Amino acid sequence: MASTLLLIVVFVFDLIAFGLAVAAEQRRSTAKIAQDDSDRNYCVYDSDIATGLGVGSFLFLMASQLFIMIASRCLCCGRGLRPSASRAWAIILFITCWVTFFIAEVCLLAGSVRNAYHTKYRTLISHNPPSCEILRKGVFGAGAAFIVFTGIASELYYVSYSKANDGLPPAEVRDAGIRMGTYK
């Protein structure tokens, strides 16, 4: 039977990760070109809070995935599951939750790193203005979307895993051949 407490904790962690990713998308760094006293242009960036929000979302999603995988022994450790539709769904959802987890983590990590990058050079006015590179819109948003997919897939995986793991252990394979016993 699936642990209700585990499902609630994982849901809350996924919800926090989603909220942090959405907040990071809303608070990504922006830049303006400014000029100093010696007529040089440079980039001025606003707050860098989106990086911290993205990293926080990354960590909450990772903790959520770890809870599910530890509780289910990562599907590959422990005794085998009973052959059933639940086992088939558990395998499909296991693969799906790992793929969506990986995509979400890459989006969050890449967004956090890219948001933290600020150009540091200055140029003269007569030259082209400096390139004030900022994070592209939607990177944290994509991470948030994949957090939702990961949360759904991982919780469904755990429920399917629990259904396939309930009951008697798999029966030992018996020889289907003809018994050669004494006949009277």
Buried (B, 14 or more C-beta within 10 A) or exposed (E): EBEEEBBEBBBEBBBBBBBBBBBBBEBBBEBEEEEEEEEBBBBEBEEBBBBBBBBBBBBBBBBBBEBBBEBBEEBEEEEEBBEBEBBEBBBBBBEBBBBBBEBBBBBBBBBBEBBBEBBEEBBEEEEEEBEBBBBEEBBBBBBBBBBBBBBBBBBBBBBBBBBBBEEEEEEEEEEEEEEEEEEE
